[in-house]
Amino acid sequence: MNPQDIRNIAIIAHVDHGKTTLVDAMLKQAHIFRENQQVADRVMDSNDLERERGITILSKNTSITYKGVKMNIIDTPGHADFGGEVERVMNMVDGVLLLVDSVEGPMPQTKFVLRQALERGHKAIVVVNKIDRPNARPDYVVDTTFDLFVDLGANEEQAEFPVIYTNALTGQSGLDPAEMQDNMESLFEEVLNTIPSPKVEPEGPTQMQATLMGYDDYKGKIVIGRLNSGTIQKNQNVLHILADGSQKPLKVAQVFTHQGLGRVEVEQATAGDIIALTGLGNVGIGDTITDPEDPRPLPPIKVEEPTLRITFGVNTSPFAGREGDFVTSRKLRERLFIESERDVALKVDETESPDTFLVAGRGELHLGILIENMRREGYEFEVSKPEVILKKIDDTWHEPIESVEVEVSAEYQGAVVELLGQRKGQMTDMEIRDDGSIHYTYLVPTRGLIGFRQQFMTATRGEGLINTLFAGFQPHAGEIQTRDHGSLVAWEPGTASSYGLHAAQERGTLFIPSNTDVYEGMVVGQHIREGDLDVNVCKKKQLTNFRASGSDDALRLEPPRNLSLDDALEYLSDDELLEVTPKGFRIRKRILPKNERRKYQKYGGKIKQ
C-alpha cells in the first residue's frame, strides 16, 4: 500500500468525553458492519471490566477506508492511571483527534494526553463532542482549548487547529454547531486535509517497534506496531534488538493488517501501516524488529515513573487454597511478570521473601484493575495497603504530588476544603461557575489521596466531581492523618450469627452478612471510634426452657456495607491485608491471633510493609 494513502491517528481525551462512542460512529459511517448486524454500544471496549466500569483501559486499534485512504484509528484510555497506554502509542501515529466535552471543556487528563502529542510534533484536530447537551458552550470550550495549547508550548502550526463539532451518539458532525450533518463526512474530510501521511522510508531496511501486545490461543503472542521502514513479509528472517542492546535472530510466522475490527493476513506489509506479527516469541514492549543485514535500533519507549506500590503475596490466611485455582508463588510470579511485559507503566520487583512481590503502578485504579483481572482469572493472593514511592533529590526525600480539581455546590464547599486541608492540600485556584458551583484546584500529596475519594463522595452526598493528575515531586509534607477510625475484628473462628452481628453493629458498620465464615483476625466491620475492637460475631443466644411472646423474633440487622475492590483497597491500614480470591475478598489483620497482635502493639512495634 502507498504510504500516501494511510493516516494513523489516535483519539485522546479526558475520561468519559466520548472517545469510544466516536469510534463507534466512525465505524458505522464507514459501513464496517452489515446493515442488519446487531452492534453493541462502545464496541471497542471488548474487555468485561471496560464494559462494567464504562471506561477504556487498554489502547486498541481499528481501521476504516474513506475515499481510498486507510485510516488506522487508535482508541486510548482517558483515565490518568492508564496514561502509560497513551504515551506508548504516540510513536505509532502522525496526528490526534482531541475530544473535548461541549460543557466541561479541557480537563486534567486532557492536558496530560495533549502534552504527549505536542511534544512529538503531532498535529491535532479539536473535536467538540456532545454538542447536543442543553447547556453546551462551544465558544468557551474552543477558547479554553486554545489557551491550553498555548500553555503547553504548542508551535504556531499546532495552535492553528481546525475544530469539528460532533454528537457521537447520533453520528452527527459539522463545521458549525448550528449546521450539523447526519454523518461524519466533516470529520473524515478534516482528517484527510490536516493529518499528514506517515513519514517513512518505503525503500529502506525493515524497521518496526513493538508498541502493543495481543494474544491468541492458537497463534500465541501477537506483536503490534507501525512499520517505520521497508517491507515485511511472511516467513521473513528478522533481528530482535532488546532495550539493553542485545540481539536475537527471529523468523516472522504471519503478517496481519487491520481491517475494521478484525485482522487480515497478508503476504507482505509496507512502511507506514500498523501491522501485527506472530511467531516472534519473547519480544517485549519497546523492542525493535529490524533487518539482520542492516540493523537500525529505535530508541526505547519512555513512560513516566510509577507513583504507588503494593505488595502481592501468597495467601496466608486460614482459608488459603479454598477458592483459587492458582495459589502458589510460582504462578503468582509468572502472572505478574507477564503483566509487566505488556504494561510498560507497571514495575514488578522480587523481595527477600520468595512468596512476596513489589508491584508499582500509576495509581489505585491502575493497581485495582490488575488485582480484579487476576481474581477473575482464578488467582488467589493477598495485597497490602498502597504506599507512595519516595524519591531522594538533593539529599531530601520528595514525594509524588497530584493536581486535584474538584467541583462542588456551595453548600458542601466547607466540608471539602476542610478534608483537603487535613491532607496537606494547597489551594492554587478557585473559580465560581455560572451555575453557582465552585471549582477548586489543589496540589495534594498522593498519599493524602489514598482513601480520599470515598470520604469526598460522602461529604458531598455523591454530587461532587473530582479529577486528579500527577503533577511531579515535592519535599515530603510530614505526617498525614487519613483514617480516623479503627476496625471491628473477629476474635474467634466460626460462622457469623445474627445474634453476634446484632451486638457488633452497635459498635460500628458491618461488612459481612449473617452466616459468613470468619476466622480470628478477620476484619468484619468499621469501628465508630479510633482503634480496633475485637468482637465475637459467632456467639449464639443461650437457649432456656422459657419463652416470652415475641422474644424469639428475628433480630433486625442493618444491611452490611458492600465494599467494592477499590473501596477495600482504600480502607486498608498499615497493619491490614486484603485477601483476594476468585469468589471475593476479605480484609484481615497482618497478625491474626489477638494476643500476639496486642503484645506487638503494647511494645510499640510497627508492622513493616
Helices and strands as residue ranges (DSSP letters): G 3-5, E 6-13, H 19-29, H 48-53, E 60-66, E 69-75, G 80-82, H 83-89, G 90-92, E 95-101, H 108-119, E 123-129, H 138-151, H 156-159, E 163-167, E 172-176, E 179-181, H 185-194, E 207-209, E 212-216, E 220-229, E 231-233, E 237-241, E 247-251, E 254-259, E 262-266, E 268-270, E 274-278, E 288-290, E 308-313, H 329-342, E 347-350, E 356-361, H 364-376, E 381-384, E 387-388, E 391-393, E 396-408, G 410-412, H 413-422, E 426-432, E 438-445, G 446-449, H 452-459, E 465-475, E 487-490, E 494-495, H 498-504, G 505-507, E 508-510, E 517-518, E 523-527, E 533-535, H 565-571, E 576-581, E 584-589, H 594-602
